[in-house]
Amino acid sequence: MYSSDGKRSRGHLAKQGPPLLRWALYEAACMAIRTRAQDHDFYTSVKERIDHKRAAISVARKIARRSHHILRELGDKAYAAA
């Protein structure tokens, strides 16, 4: 008998949001996975479990979340500086 109790449904990995933003986040993630980078340990752990591409996408999502929180915290001051 098939049981989906321990399974997670796979969502859309890289097809959400504007293509230019996805590309920029992926490129930023590729730079962020270098050995001296802050997210290298996270990248390595995901890469060992899955593969390089999905690990890089996970780092890109982490960068996007971090950026969102920083911009939300800055509020209107973020627009004034630009």
C-alpha positions in Angstrom: 0.0 0.0 0.0 1.3 3.5 -0.9 1.7 6.0 1.8 2.5 9.6 1.3 2.9 10.3 5.0 6.7 10.8 4.9 6.8 12.5 1.5 6.9 16.2 0.7 5.3 17.5 -2.5 7.8 19.2 -4.8 7.0 22.8 -5.6 8.2 25.1 -8.3 11.9 25.5 -7.8 12.9 28.3 -10.2 9.8 29.4 -12.2 8.5 32.0 -9.8 9.0 35.7 -10.2 10.4 37.9 -13.0 13.1 36.1 -15.1 15.6 38.9 -14.7 15.3 38.8 -10.9 15.6 35.0 -10.9 18.8 35.3 -13.0 20.3 37.9 -10.7 19.5 35.9 -7.6 21.0 32.7 -9.2 24.2 34.7 -10.2 24.4 36.1 -6.7 24.1 32.6 -5.2 26.8 31.3 -7.5 29.1 34.0 -6.0 27.8 33.3 -2.5 28.8 29.7 -2.5 32.5 30.3 -2.7 34.5 28.8 0.2 34.9 32.1 2.1 31.3 33.2 1.7 28.8 33.4 4.5 26.4 30.8 2.9 29.1 28.3 1.9 28.3 25.8 4.8 24.6 25.9 3.9 25.3 25.4 0.3 27.6 22.4 1.0 25.0 20.7 3.3 22.3 21.0 0.6 24.7 19.9 -2.2 25.6 16.8 -0.3 21.9 15.9 0.1 20.7 16.9 -3.4 22.8 18.5 -6.1 24.6 21.7 -7.1 21.8 23.4 -9.0 19.2 22.9 -6.3 21.7 23.9 -3.6 22.4 27.1 -5.6 18.7 27.8 -5.9 18.3 27.3 -2.1 21.1 29.9 -1.5 19.4 32.3 -4.0 16.1 31.9 -2.0 18.1 32.6 1.2 19.5 35.8 -0.4 16.1 36.9 -1.5 14.6 36.4 2.0 17.5 38.2 3.6 17.2 41.1 1.1 13.4 41.3 1.7 13.9 41.6 5.5 16.6 44.2 5.1 14.4 46.3 2.7 11.3 45.9 4.9 13.3 47.1 7.9 14.6 50.1 6.1 11.2 51.1 4.8 11.0 54.4 3.0 14.7 55.1 3.8 15.6 52.5 1.2 13.9 54.5 -1.6 15.4 57.8 -0.4 19.0 56.5 -0.7 18.3 55.5 -4.3 
